[in-house]
Amino acid sequence: MGKQLIVNENLIAYSQAGEGERAVIFLHGWRSQKEVWQNVLSQLSIVNCQLFAIDLPGFGGSPAPRSAWTVNDYAEVVKGFIEKIELKKVIIVGHSFGGRVGIKLAAMLSKSVSTSLPSEALGHLFSPGEKGNIYKLVLVDSAGFALDDSKKNIYGLMAKIAKPFFKPKFMQGLRRKIYEHIGSEDYLATPELQKTFVNIIGEDLTEDMEKINCPTLIITGENDKDTPPSFGQKMQSLIPNSKLTILPGAGHFSFLDKPGEFAEELNKFIV
């Protein structure tokens, strides 16, 4: 069922299904929206659990922020959502950009504990009665590392050089092709969020990953070109209590390419 809620002065559209003491919150990627998770939700066999899918500000039914945001701003909104609905034992599932938000949020809400504890001890750090803590984290084809500076400079230089040639309307198609070639289609597709996009891709979350102490499942597609399996492998080496699963034949939207396999992995981890 589609619902709306005001969180930190932002209107948030979301869907909700199921009942229980646990809550799974699904966060979509850039240029996406909550409906992208529908197929996954229909295949989950989780009992005693509430399922939420959120439209992050600027996407779907949630209006864009009034200023340029950072990953932290998005994490604060999800944190506010959790607190406003008074959710406990929260599990975050984040795809791509939504994974960035999940990483920042999990680091923000992590307890100050020694990561030298065995994984079975870490898995019980968050009791069902603790409000606002992240109980488990699932990173799906997740982003989290900053774009190489030299690469960003090349993108910016090419955009500046090409810009004067795109004023006539008949050049708009060529403009898109060139921007896509230099890897900037996400920047183009959301003009009202351009500064926010630059902030997000420029932030490296390595230190945040090292702070996460809740059980974490990292799922990536074998053929993901945007956030390749090497990203997942690096995340696994940084997040203390984490497991990596690579889905054969899947791309950047691994949960759409291999919905059955994805749902099976998610069901096993969440139970």
Buried (B, 14 or more C-beta within 10 A) or exposed (E): EEEEBEBBEBEBBBBBBBEEEBBBBBBBBBBBBBBBBEBBBEBBEBEEBBBBBBBBBBBBBBBBBEEBBBBBBBBBBBBBBBEEBEBBBBBBBBBBBBBBBBBBBBBBBBEEEEEEBEEEEBBEBBEEEBEEBBBBBBBBBBBBBBBEEEEBEEBEEBBEEBEEEBEEEEEEEEBBEBBEEBBBBBBBBBEEBBEBBBBBBEBEBEEBBBBBBBBBBBBBBBBBEBBBBEBBBBBBEBBBBBBBBBBEEBBBBBBBBBBEBBBBBBEEBBE
